[in-house]
Amino acid sequence: MSHRKFEHPRLGHLGFLPKKRSQRARGKCKKFPRDDPTSPPHLTAFLGFKAGMTHIVRDVDKPGSKLHKKETLEAVTIVETPAMIVVGVVGYVKTPQGLRALNTVWAEHLSVEIKRRFYKNWYKSKRKAFTKYEKKYANGSGAIDQELDALKKNADVVRVIAHTQVRKVKNLKQKKAHMMEIQVNGGSVADKVDFAYKFFEKAVPVDAVFAKDEMIDCISVTKGKGFEGVVTRWGVTRLPRKTHRGLRKVGCIGAWHPARVGYTVARPGQHGYHHRTEINKKIYRVGKEGDSSHKASTDHDATEKDITPMGGFPHYGIVRNDYLMIKGGIAGPRKHASGGDGDDRHQVHRHVVQVWPRSVPDVGGESEDVRQGQGVSGQGGQGVSGQGVSGVSGGGFGGVGVARLRQRRIATSAPPLCFVSFRFVVMRFDETDERTNERTVIKRAFLFSLLFPVWSSRRRLNVFRLNSSLLAEKATSLLSRRSLARSRAARPSRLPRSPLAAATLTGSRPGPWRWTP
């Protein structure tokens, strides 16, 4: 094993150094999605409690994959997400050193759950928190309106202060609520402040922030493992059995000079309890309390059953509130609060965006499945007709069945891109691509998929890229050459001689030629 970098890589990424214990017990959202003033105001993060994991069986629709049109079993994580209560709004001003807090406006009535968060010992305290602040509302809302107007004029970033309802999660045995800031994106600053003030002392459900098939980032603190050696912590190979003074060590920690131990050398130390962020976690389901979505029934399995397994989730219990079903695992132990924020990255991975092919191309020049922001030209429908090809336009594709993207949000600033699906062929077109291999692409796609659909039903063609502006003329020239080749093939041609025996070519009757030994 000469190439240890690929054959047996080390565990742990040096980019996460130093691997020390996290300063906080739950994840903190340090960066929110990019703001888009053109969209309406909305929240960008949420808090939930990890209940446990289960598995699902789903149909895979990914042309070109070995699992295409087959069933697969995937692990999912259930995160219980009771509604969060908005109790305040805070404004920030951008400075060269970063964001600076401008002012914070709190709601009039705060529950005991959030008041406990401000005390070390609630039982022995005088419980006088926010008693003076409530007088601002008692004397009229004039002082509060002035603070809100100051936020509208001077703030650059607006975030709401929300807390969880731990009393609804009976499995926690905790009375102190978790509190976090959630950034408000969309609209102007005044719209954001009004949006936050509208939700004061109101519950925000999880479906108001996230939706099915969205990609989110999960932020949490991993399970703590304590002080571990280099074999467990970094995955180094054990020394031979006869090694003196132990074998679960690093054989050499460095040269004589430089007279220090390098940072890349595996050393024992803290393992686990690290702050981590996992990106691109797909939401498979949003379960609403009291709704059919809260059950585990599906269209293919109508059995009446709950999402909680028999006996409850181990070390957690029963899921009674709203929940998120997320693909894969989530860092951290059960019952711990973990945050999730929206994702503003453009998703083009094949395992994320599944392409659904259509059996018959839409020759009417319109496609109902085109989502906004795909850069698909729907002005065709005339193009080349009569040869098995229809709906090809000079500037793009129109009148051809366009694949549906299982994705809710798509960045409109991305280059013009479209996924076009023929009978069993999936092609990808980019206006900015200047490659000149159009002939091969058109030959495989059009001739095998449209002119000969029976052949293409048993073929698996890859995803091609080409400049769609040259598509019409290339298709026309190729089809004309094809028809000319067919006319030439109709005439009898001289067959090659057999190298094995002296064969004569005879024709006893008019018809196809045949070999006679």
C-alpha positions, 0 to 999 in steps of 0.5 A: 500500500504505497499510496496511503493518501488514497488506500487508507487515509487518516481520520479527521480533517486538519481544517478542524484543528484544534479539536477541542471541546465546544464552548456551548452545549448546542449548535449556534448558527454563525452564518445565515443565508444570503439576503434577497430583497426581492423576496417577501420577508421570511425566517431562515432558521429553526430549532429542533430536538433529535429523537432518533433514526429510522429507515424508509423505502423509496423509488429511485428515478435517476436515469443512468444509475443502476438503481433507476426505477428500483427501490432503495432503503435509506436511513432518515433522522426524526427531529421533533420541532414544536413551534417557536415563540417570537419574543423580540427583535434586534437590529445590527449595523454593519461596521468594518469590524463586523456587525454591531448590535443597535438595539433590542425590542422585547415583547410585553409578555414573556413566559416563565420558560424564557425567564428561566433562561436569564437565571442561574437558580430560578428557585432562589431568585426574586424573579424580577426580570423584565418587570421594569421593561413592561412599564414601557407598554403600560405607559402606551406604545410610544416608546416602543414605536420610537425604538422600532422606528430607529431600527427601520432607519439605522439597522442593516440586519434584522433578527428575531429572538425566539425560544422553544417550548420545552414544556411540549416535549415531555421527554426532555424533563427540562423547564428552561427554554432554548433561545436563539436569534433568527435572521429575517431575509427578504424585503426592505429593512422596514418590512423586516421590522414590521414582519418581526413585530407582527409575530411578537408573542406568537408561535411560528411552526416549522412549516413556515420556515422549511418545506418538503424537498428543501436542502438545509444545514444542520448545526449541532455539537457532536457526541463527546468521547473524552480523551482518546489515543491516536488510533481512535482519534486519527485512525493511524495504524497500530504498530506490530505486535512485538513493539516495545512499550505499547503499539497503539502509538505513532512510530515517529513524531518527527525529525530531530530538526526542526526541534518541535512537533508538527501540527500535522502529526497525530497526537492524543487528546479530546475526541468528540463534543465539537461544534459541527455544521453539516450542509445539504441535508434534504427534508423528506417530510414535514410532519404536522401534529394532528394531520395525516402527514404526522403518521407513517402511512404513504401512498404505497403503504396505507397501514395506520401507524405512527412515526414513532416505532413500537416502544418509542425511540430509544432514550427519547420516547414518543414524538407528539409534536411537529417533526422533520424527516431528514435524510441521513444522520445528524451529529449529536446525541438524542434530546439535544437541540440542534439548529437548521438554517436554509440553504442559498447554494445552487443545487446541481448534484444528481443525488439531490436534483432528480430528473423525471423523464417524460415518455412523449415530447411536448410538440405544442411548444409549451411545457408545464413543468418548467420552473421559474429561473431555469433559462428554458426557451419555450418559443419553439414548436416549429423547428425541424418537423417531419423527420421525427424531430419537433420543437427545436428553436435556435436560441434554446429548446421549446416544445420538448418535454422538460424535466421536473426538478425536485427542488423548491428554490433555485438561484436566479443568478445562475447561468442559463441552464436547463435539463431536457428529457427525451424518451430515455435520454437526459441531456444538459444544455448550457448557453455559455459552453463553446464545445464543438462536439455537437455532431456526436451529441445530436447523433446519439440523442436525436437518432437513438431517442426520437428516430429509433425509440426502440433502440434507445429504450435499452440504452443508457446514455450519459449526460451531454453538454453542448451549445444549444444555439447551433442545435437547429442547423446541426440537426437539419444537416445531420438529418439530411445526411441521414436521409441521403445515406438511407437512399444510398443504402437502398441500392445494392452494393458490393459485398466484401469477399470471404477470406475463408473460402472462394464464395460466389455471389448468385441471385436465382430470383429477384430479391435480396442477395444471398451467399452460396458456398 
